[in-house]
Amino acid sequence: MLNMVFLTNSWLSSFNQPGLCITVAVLLHYFLLAAFTWMCLESVHFYLTLVKVFNVYVPKYILKCCIAGWGIPAIVITVVLIVNKDFYGNGSHSESNPFSNFCWIQENIVFYIAVVAYVFLIFLTNTAMFIVVLLQIHAVKSRTHKRSRFWKQ
């Protein structure tokens, strides 16, 4: 959906309908945040699978992942819309090229908080999960290597 909204964004913004542009910008923002949220959930799942291997039963795990994956971005979008729906809109009003328009977040501060900070937090989480998983794999490998050396002796 992110790709579909992104590819049709310029075309839809050329209609010069503020409501349509706000809707497209909201959908683009939502699907972008949802994609990154699901990426973060995949790293958490990777952590649970490779590090916390035993005794990791989470009741209704898929339901909780779906609520987090689709709900957290919805909360961010709702907060931005409650503060001011005009944060979303048409970025460029060029008369020479009507398809240069693009519906997106208009305020830089909102963009940095609602997109850049969000993606940065997910990047930090993914990096932390990756390091922990690598350390776990290294520890397992070194234990196996020590055992095999012990048995060889």
TIDO-608821 format. One record per residue (C-alpha): residue number from 0; x, y, z. Coordinates in nm, 2 decimals, decimal comma. Layout:
BEGIN
pos / u / v / w
NUM / X / Y / Z
...
END
This chain:
BEGIN
pos / u / v / w
0 / 0,00 / 0,00 / 0,00
1 / 0,29 / 0,23 / 0,07
2 / 0,41 / 0,19 / -0,29
3 / 0,06 / 0,24 / -0,43
4 / 0,00 / 0,56 / -0,24
5 / 0,35 / 0,69 / -0,32
6 / 0,32 / 0,62 / -0,69
7 / -0,03 / 0,78 / -0,72
8 / 0,05 / 1,07 / -0,49
9 / 0,16 / 1,33 / -0,76
10 / -0,13 / 1,24 / -0,98
11 / -0,38 / 1,28 / -0,70
12 / -0,23 / 1,60 / -0,58
13 / -0,27 / 1,75 / -0,93
14 / -0,65 / 1,76 / -0,87
15 / -0,59 / 2,05 / -0,63
16 / -0,84 / 1,91 / -0,38
17 / -0,72 / 1,99 / -0,02
18 / -0,93 / 1,70 / 0,13
19 / -0,79 / 1,45 / -0,11
20 / -0,44 / 1,57 / -0,06
21 / -0,47 / 1,55 / 0,32
22 / -0,61 / 1,20 / 0,29
23 / -0,32 / 1,09 / 0,05
24 / -0,06 / 1,25 / 0,28
25 / -0,21 / 1,08 / 0,59
26 / -0,22 / 0,74 / 0,41
27 / 0,14 / 0,78 / 0,29
28 / 0,25 / 0,87 / 0,64
29 / 0,06 / 0,59 / 0,80
30 / 0,18 / 0,32 / 0,56
31 / 0,54 / 0,44 / 0,60
32 / 0,52 / 0,42 / 0,98
33 / 0,35 / 0,09 / 0,96
34 / 0,63 / -0,06 / 0,74
35 / 0,89 / 0,06 / 0,98
36 / 0,69 / -0,07 / 1,28
37 / 0,66 / -0,41 / 1,13
38 / 1,03 / -0,41 / 1,06
39 / 1,09 / -0,34 / 1,43
40 / 0,85 / -0,62 / 1,53
41 / 1,04 / -0,86 / 1,30
42 / 1,36 / -0,77 / 1,49
43 / 1,19 / -0,83 / 1,83
44 / 1,06 / -1,17 / 1,69
45 / 1,42 / -1,25 / 1,58
46 / 1,54 / -1,17 / 1,93
47 / 1,28 / -1,39 / 2,09
48 / 1,35 / -1,67 / 1,85
49 / 1,73 / -1,67 / 1,88
50 / 1,81 / -1,53 / 2,23
51 / 1,51 / -1,62 / 2,44
52 / 1,46 / -1,96 / 2,29
53 / 1,31 / -2,14 / 2,58
54 / 1,00 / -2,06 / 2,79
55 / 0,89 / -1,78 / 2,56
56 / 0,52 / -1,82 / 2,53
57 / 0,33 / -1,50 / 2,47
58 / -0,04 / -1,56 / 2,47
59 / -0,21 / -1,43 / 2,15
60 / 0,13 / -1,33 / 2,01
61 / 0,01 / -1,26 / 1,65
62 / -0,28 / -1,05 / 1,77
63 / -0,05 / -0,84 / 1,99
64 / 0,19 / -0,80 / 1,70
65 / -0,10 / -0,69 / 1,47
66 / -0,23 / -0,44 / 1,73
67 / 0,12 / -0,30 / 1,77
68 / 0,21 / -0,31 / 1,39
69 / -0,11 / -0,13 / 1,28
70 / -0,20 / 0,05 / 1,60
71 / 0,12 / 0,25 / 1,69
72 / 0,13 / 0,42 / 1,35
73 / -0,24 / 0,50 / 1,38
74 / -0,18 / 0,66 / 1,72
75 / 0,10 / 0,88 / 1,58
76 / -0,12 / 0,99 / 1,28
77 / -0,42 / 1,06 / 1,51
78 / -0,21 / 1,28 / 1,73
79 / -0,08 / 1,48 / 1,43
80 / -0,44 / 1,51 / 1,30
81 / -0,57 / 1,62 / 1,64
82 / -0,31 / 1,89 / 1,68
83 / -0,37 / 2,03 / 1,33
84 / -0,49 / 1,86 / 1,02
85 / -0,33 / 2,13 / 0,81
86 / 0,01 / 1,98 / 0,89
87 / -0,06 / 1,76 / 0,59
88 / -0,10 / 1,91 / 0,24
89 / 0,04 / 1,99 / -0,09
90 / 0,41 / 2,07 / -0,08
91 / 0,46 / 2,25 / -0,41
92 / 0,23 / 2,48 / -0,61
93 / 0,42 / 2,50 / -0,93
94 / 0,21 / 2,63 / -1,22
95 / 0,46 / 2,52 / -1,49
96 / 0,46 / 2,16 / -1,38
97 / 0,13 / 2,04 / -1,21
98 / 0,28 / 1,70 / -1,14
99 / 0,56 / 1,84 / -0,93
100 / 0,31 / 1,86 / -0,65
101 / 0,33 / 1,61 / -0,37
102 / 0,10 / 1,56 / -0,07
103 / 0,30 / 1,52 / 0,25
104 / 0,38 / 1,68 / 0,58
105 / 0,42 / 2,05 / 0,55
106 / 0,58 / 2,15 / 0,88
107 / 0,94 / 2,06 / 0,93
108 / 0,91 / 2,01 / 1,31
109 / 0,62 / 1,77 / 1,26
110 / 0,82 / 1,58 / 1,00
111 / 1,12 / 1,55 / 1,22
112 / 0,92 / 1,43 / 1,52
113 / 0,66 / 1,21 / 1,35
114 / 0,88 / 1,06 / 1,08
115 / 1,25 / 1,10 / 1,15
116 / 1,25 / 1,05 / 1,53
117 / 1,01 / 0,75 / 1,48
118 / 1,24 / 0,59 / 1,22
119 / 1,55 / 0,67 / 1,43
120 / 1,40 / 0,49 / 1,74
121 / 1,32 / 0,19 / 1,53
122 / 1,67 / 0,20 / 1,38
123 / 1,81 / 0,20 / 1,74
124 / 1,59 / -0,08 / 1,85
125 / 1,68 / -0,29 / 1,54
126 / 2,05 / -0,22 / 1,60
127 / 2,03 / -0,32 / 1,96
128 / 1,84 / -0,64 / 1,87
129 / 2,10 / -0,72 / 1,60
130 / 2,39 / -0,67 / 1,84
131 / 2,23 / -0,89 / 2,11
132 / 2,15 / -1,16 / 1,86
133 / 2,51 / -1,15 / 1,72
134 / 2,65 / -1,18 / 2,08
135 / 2,42 / -1,47 / 2,14
136 / 2,53 / -1,65 / 1,83
137 / 2,90 / -1,58 / 1,91
138 / 2,85 / -1,72 / 2,26
139 / 2,69 / -2,03 / 2,14
140 / 2,96 / -2,08 / 1,88
141 / 3,24 / -2,03 / 2,13
142 / 3,08 / -2,27 / 2,38
143 / 3,05 / -2,53 / 2,10
144 / 3,41 / -2,47 / 2,00
145 / 3,53 / -2,51 / 2,36
146 / 3,34 / -2,84 / 2,40
147 / 3,48 / -2,98 / 2,08
148 / 3,83 / -2,89 / 2,19
149 / 3,77 / -3,05 / 2,53
150 / 3,65 / -3,38 / 2,37
151 / 3,94 / -3,38 / 2,13
152 / 4,19 / -3,36 / 2,42
END
